[in-house]
Amino acid sequence: AGGRRMSPAELGMAPWQAEQAIRDARRFSPAQLAHIVRMLAEADAQLKGEGQDPVYAIERAVLSIAMPGGR
């Protein structure tokens, strides 16, 4: 998005989904959101063949996101 606000339709979302995502995102700091995006990207790469155990990759991402103080 590069700083430009995109409409929910451009994101493939209904307006209520975009509003909920915005509310959810406000619960996190920019650093926490960056960590979440990194963990999801890493899990995605693991699932697409960079890792040997896709279940572990998902488990690691979920735990890291759910328990940010435990990193």
TIFI-727623 format. One line per field, with one value per residue (C-alpha): residue in three letters; residue number from 0; chain; x, y, z. Coordinates in steps of 0.1 Angstrom, whole numbers. Example, Ala and Ser with C-alpha at 12.3 -4.5 7.8 and 13.67 -1.06 7.14 Angstrom:
2
type <- c(ALA,SER)
seq <- c(0,1)
mol <- c(A,A)
px <- c(123,137)
py <- c(-45,-11)
pz <- c(78,71)
END
This chain:
71
type <- c(ALA,GLY,GLY,ARG,ARG,MET,SER,PRO,ALA,GLU,LEU,GLY,MET,ALA,PRO,TRP,GLN,ALA,GLU,GLN,ALA,ILE,ARG,ASP,ALA,ARG,ARG,PHE,SER,PRO,ALA,GLN,LEU,ALA,HIS,ILE,VAL,ARG,MET,LEU,ALA,GLU,ALA,ASP,ALA,GLN,LEU,LYS,GLY,GLU,GLY,GLN,ASP,PRO,VAL,TYR,ALA,ILE,GLU,ARG,ALA,VAL,LEU,SER,ILE,ALA,MET,PRO,GLY,GLY,ARG)
seq <- c(0,1,2,3,4,5,6,7,8,9,10,11,12,13,14,15,16,17,18,19,20,21,22,23,24,25,26,27,28,29,30,31,32,33,34,35,36,37,38,39,40,41,42,43,44,45,46,47,48,49,50,51,52,53,54,55,56,57,58,59,60,61,62,63,64,65,66,67,68,69,70)
mol <- c(A,A,A,A,A,A,A,A,A,A,A,A,A,A,A,A,A,A,A,A,A,A,A,A,A,A,A,A,A,A,A,A,A,A,A,A,A,A,A,A,A,A,A,A,A,A,A,A,A,A,A,A,A,A,A,A,A,A,A,A,A,A,A,A,A,A,A,A,A,A,A)
px <- c(0,30,13,-17,-50,-67,-104,-118,-127,-91,-81,-108,-126,-161,-162,-170,-140,-117,-131,-125,-90,-83,-96,-76,-44,-47,-41,-5,25,43,71,47,30,64,72,39,44,80,67,39,63,87,59,48,83,85,52,63,93,120,113,110,81,52,33,62,64,28,30,61,44,12,30,53,23,1,28,50,67,80,102)
py <- c(0,23,47,50,39,12,6,-27,-37,-33,-56,-81,-75,-64,-30,-47,-70,-40,-22,-53,-57,-20,-25,-57,-41,-12,-37,-41,-18,-13,-35,-62,-61,-63,-94,-110,-103,-118,-149,-154,-150,-175,-200,-194,-202,-233,-245,-240,-262,-245,-265,-302,-300,-277,-285,-273,-241,-233,-242,-220,-190,-194,-196,-167,-145,-156,-153,-123,-120,-156,-148)
pz <- c(0,4,28,5,21,0,-1,14,-22,-33,-5,-14,19,29,47,80,76,71,101,123,110,118,153,158,144,169,197,186,184,151,164,173,139,122,143,133,96,99,117,91,62,77,83,47,34,56,43,7,9,29,60,68,92,82,114,135,114,120,157,161,144,164,197,189,180,208,235,223,257,253,223)
END
